[in-house]
Amino acid sequence: MKNLPKMNTRTLALKISGVLFILMGTAGMISITAQPGLTAFADAGKYTISDGMFVKSAFLGNYRSGINHLEAGFQTNLINGKNIVFSGFNINGSRDLKIKNTVLELNGFWLWTAYSQNIKEINYGFSLSMIQKHFEVLLGTNFRTYGIRKKALHETPIKDGDAHEYFNLMYSLSYNIRTVESRWNTGFTVTNIDYFLINQETNPYLNIHGSFRVSSPVCLFTEVWYKNAGLLNMSPNYFGFVIRGGIKWNF
């Protein structure tokens, strides 16, 4: 994969988000029963390995038709110490399954992320999730590959040799004080997954989240993430935090 040419990060993000708007608008004309949407958010935080504060932005276009749902998005770095602009891309599809009175969502995904100019990570897998009034539960598995980016192979004597992990556990447990349909809500989550990140099982995030529905199609949300290194081990250590703010818009 060739590196993106150097350009203003905000310009890059606006251009790609414009393309997403056009594609979703076209999809909406094709089927009046389908519902396209957009999720956009920005992260600000600091990790012990992040070389100071970082700021990231992400845009995800989604398209729902009946019980089927498709989503794709990208992540860019606005401020970081690693000189990487485009840092993540994901695509996932899901289908609702109804068992008696319980609705489950079966999801399959593919995720590409870049930690530095030399290292990349690819994940793919599937999960099953359920929402019950105040609780949201997700369980799944993923297959991870760490690899050397092509530019690093050409410029350094590093030998190409990918490292693989199989059947890693993914989990998420959320509690909300109000039901999903409420105009405003708040709660907390314990999970080892995010839009562009899948942690090891022993390194979950803890987050407090809140949302406010401005109108029927528009919802604002905010999240505060706290991360330990090895929370499920005998001696957990502080690793970092992230503050997120964003919008969900169903057209």
C-alpha positions in Angstrom: 0.0 0.0 0.0 1.5 3.3 -1.1 1.7 6.1 1.5 -0.7 9.0 1.0 0.8 12.2 -0.4 1.5 14.8 2.2 -1.5 17.3 2.5 -3.4 19.1 5.1 -5.2 16.5 7.3 -8.4 18.5 7.6 -8.6 18.9 3.8 -8.1 15.1 3.4 -10.9 14.4 5.9 -13.3 16.8 4.3 -12.7 15.4 0.8 -13.3 11.8 1.9 -16.4 12.7 4.0 -17.8 14.5 1.0 -17.5 11.3 -1.0 -19.3 9.4 1.7 -22.2 11.9 1.6 -22.5 11.5 -2.1 -22.5 7.7 -2.0 -25.1 7.6 0.8 -27.3 10.1 -1.0 -27.2 8.0 -4.1 -28.0 4.9 -2.1 -31.0 6.7 -0.6 -32.4 7.4 -4.0 -32.1 3.8 -5.0 -34.3 2.5 -2.3 -36.8 4.7 -0.4 -37.1 2.0 2.3 -33.4 2.0 3.1 -31.8 4.4 5.6 -28.3 5.9 5.1 -26.5 7.7 7.9 -23.2 9.1 9.1 -21.3 8.9 12.3 -18.5 11.5 12.9 -16.4 12.0 16.0 -13.1 13.4 17.3 -10.8 11.9 20.0 -8.4 13.8 22.2 -6.2 11.9 24.6 -2.8 10.7 25.8 -1.2 7.3 26.1 2.1 6.4 27.8 3.5 5.6 24.3 1.8 8.4 22.3 4.6 11.0 22.5 2.3 13.6 24.1 -1.3 14.5 23.4 -3.0 13.3 20.2 -6.1 14.3 18.3 -7.9 12.0 15.9 -11.0 12.3 13.7 -13.2 9.5 12.2 -16.0 9.4 9.7 -18.2 6.3 9.2 -21.0 6.0 6.6 -23.7 3.4 7.2 -26.6 2.0 5.2 -29.5 0.0 6.7 -32.1 -1.8 4.6 -34.5 -3.9 6.6 -32.6 -6.4 8.8 -29.3 -5.8 7.0 -26.7 -3.1 7.9 -23.5 -2.1 6.2 -20.9 0.4 7.6 -17.5 1.6 6.4 -15.2 4.4 7.7 -11.8 5.8 8.2 -9.7 7.4 10.9 -7.1 10.2 10.5 -4.6 11.8 12.9 -4.9 15.6 13.3 -2.2 15.8 15.9 0.3 13.0 16.7 4.0 12.4 17.1 4.3 9.6 14.6 3.8 11.6 11.3 0.9 9.4 10.1 -2.2 10.9 8.5 -4.4 8.0 7.5 -4.4 5.6 10.5 -7.3 3.3 10.1 -10.0 1.9 7.9 -12.8 -0.5 8.7 -15.8 -2.2 7.0 -18.4 -4.3 8.6 -21.8 -5.9 7.7 -24.4 -7.2 10.1 -27.8 -8.9 10.0 -30.6 -8.9 12.7 -31.6 -12.3 13.9 -34.8 -12.9 15.9 -35.1 -15.8 18.4 -38.5 -15.8 20.0 -38.8 -12.3 21.4 -35.0 -11.6 21.5 -33.3 -9.7 18.6 -29.6 -10.5 18.1 -27.2 -8.8 15.7 -24.6 -11.0 13.9 -21.7 -8.9 12.6 -18.6 -9.6 10.5 -15.8 -7.1 10.0 -12.4 -6.2 8.5 -10.1 -3.6 10.1 -6.8 -2.1 9.0 -4.8 0.2 11.3 -1.3 1.7 11.3 0.5 2.3 14.5 3.6 3.9 12.9 5.2 4.3 9.5 6.6 0.8 9.8 4.0 -1.3 11.6 0.4 -2.2 10.5 -2.3 -4.4 12.0 -5.1 -6.3 10.2 -8.1 -7.7 12.1 -11.1 -9.6 10.9 -13.7 -11.6 12.7 -17.3 -11.7 13.8 -19.5 -11.0 16.9 -23.0 -11.5 18.2 -24.6 -8.7 20.2 -27.9 -8.1 22.0 -29.7 -5.0 23.5 -32.1 -5.6 26.4 -33.6 -2.4 27.9 -30.7 -1.1 30.0 -28.0 -3.6 29.0 -26.0 -4.1 25.8 -23.8 -7.3 25.5 -21.4 -8.3 22.8 -19.2 -11.4 22.4 -17.0 -12.3 19.4 -13.7 -13.4 18.2 -11.1 -11.9 15.9 -8.0 -13.0 14.0 -5.0 -10.5 14.2 -2.0 -10.1 11.9 0.9 -7.8 12.7 3.0 -6.9 9.7 5.6 -4.6 8.2 4.4 -1.9 5.9 5.8 -2.0 2.3 7.6 1.3 2.6 9.6 0.0 5.6 10.5 -3.2 3.7 12.1 -1.1 0.9 13.9 1.4 3.1 15.2 -0.8 6.0 16.8 -4.2 6.2 13.7 -5.6 8.1 12.7 -9.0 6.8 9.1 -9.6 5.9 7.5 -11.8 8.5 4.0 -11.4 9.7 2.9 -12.5 13.2 -0.6 -14.0 13.7 -3.0 -14.4 16.5 -6.1 -16.7 16.3 -9.4 -16.6 18.0 -8.9 -13.6 20.3 -11.8 -12.9 22.5 -13.8 -9.7 22.0 -16.3 -8.5 24.6 -18.4 -5.5 25.6 -20.8 -5.0 28.5 -22.7 -1.7 28.8 -25.3 -0.5 31.3 -27.5 2.5 30.5 -29.7 4.3 33.1 -32.4 4.8 30.5 -33.7 2.7 27.5 -32.2 3.1 24.0 -35.3 5.0 22.7 -34.9 7.8 25.4 -34.1 11.3 24.2 -31.1 11.4 26.6 -29.1 8.7 28.2 -25.9 7.9 30.1 -24.1 4.8 31.3 -20.8 3.0 31.4 -19.1 0.2 29.4 -16.3 -2.3 30.0 -14.9 -3.5 26.7 -11.7 -4.4 24.8 -13.0 -3.1 21.4 -13.6 0.3 19.7 -14.2 1.5 16.2 -10.5 1.2 15.2 -9.0 -0.8 18.0 -9.1 -4.3 19.4 -7.2 -4.8 22.6 -5.9 -7.9 24.2 -8.5 -9.6 26.5 -6.6 -8.5 29.6 -6.6 -4.8 28.6 -10.2 -3.6 28.6 -11.3 0.0 28.4 -13.6 1.6 31.0 -15.8 4.3 29.6 -18.6 6.6 30.7 -20.8 7.7 27.9 -23.7 10.1 27.4 -26.1 11.0 24.5 -28.7 13.6 23.6 -31.1 13.3 20.7 -31.5 16.8 19.2 -34.1 15.6 16.8 -35.4 12.4 15.3 -32.4 11.9 12.9 -29.7 13.7 14.9 -28.0 12.5 18.1 -25.0 14.0 19.9 -22.8 11.8 22.1 -19.7 12.1 24.3 -17.5 9.5 25.9 -14.6 9.4 28.4 -12.4 6.4 28.1 -9.9 5.2 30.7 -7.4 2.5 30.0 -5.2 0.3 32.2 -2.5 -2.0 31.1 -3.4 -5.5 32.3 -6.5 -4.6 34.3 -7.4 -8.4 34.6 -3.8 -9.2 35.6 -2.5 -9.2 39.2 -0.8 -5.7 38.8 -2.7 -3.3 36.5 -1.0 0.0 35.5 -2.3 3.3 34.1 -2.0 3.4 30.3 -4.0 6.4 29.1 -7.3 8.2 28.5 -9.4 9.4 25.6 -12.2 12.0 25.5 -14.6 11.7 22.5 -17.3 13.9 21.1 -19.4 13.2 18.0 -22.7 13.1 16.1 -24.9 10.4 14.6 -27.1 11.5 11.7 -29.6 9.3 10.0 -30.8 10.9 6.8 
